[in-house]
Amino acid sequence: MHSDGPRDFTQDARFNEYDHLSLLGFFEGDRLPAIRASGDRREYFAAIRSAMQQWSRHDDLVAGGESWAEFGARIRAGVAAACAGLGRDDNVLIVTSGGVIGRYTSEVLDAGADAAIQLNLQIRNTGVTEVIRPASGSARLVSFNAIPHLERADRADAITHS
């Protein structure tokens, strides 16, 4: 294995996932215990989709957390910081969760909140999304949610969502 030298790894809270429990509690309220107790993944994903849609249209903080706008702003700030000072051929790897990936990808595509929510709910665990951020111009999506490392018969059982 070839190495170009030591790598620096940094943990950055700007890439933390949104607080899904607070989000569900805020928008689903009394229904949340029943949703969790049912164990029905479809019901859970329908509830999280609904809560996220409401959150994206809600201007205030949610359950003492952050607004949809603040969530997007912190992700953009994190990406800008991670890419600051990179040269043309430099790369950066950001490891994060589906909400962050869906939100940033939708912004790259200029696709809006509904697309961000749909993308979030399609993320596969260990899926790879690649974005090119040129020094000038707009970021471009190269790939989304790719799992070539799992696309083998002996790894098919490892393909999971959230």
Sequence and secondary structure as in RCSB ss.txt:
>XXXX:A:sequence
MHSDGPRDFTQDARFNEYDHLSLLGFFEGDRLPAIRASGDRREYFAAIRSAMQQWSRHDDLVAGGESWAEFGARI
RAGVAAACAGLGRDDNVLIVTSGGVIGRYTSEVLDAGADAAIQLNLQIRNTGVTEVIRPASGSARLVSFNAIPHL
ERADRADAITHS
>XXXX:A:secstr
    S       GGG    HHHHHHHHHGGGHHHHHHH  HHHHHHHHHHHHHHHHT  S STTS  HHHHHHHH
HHHHHHHHTT  TT        HHHHHHHHHHHTT  HHHHHHHHTT BTT EEEEE  SSS  EEEEEEE TTT
 SGGGGGG  B 
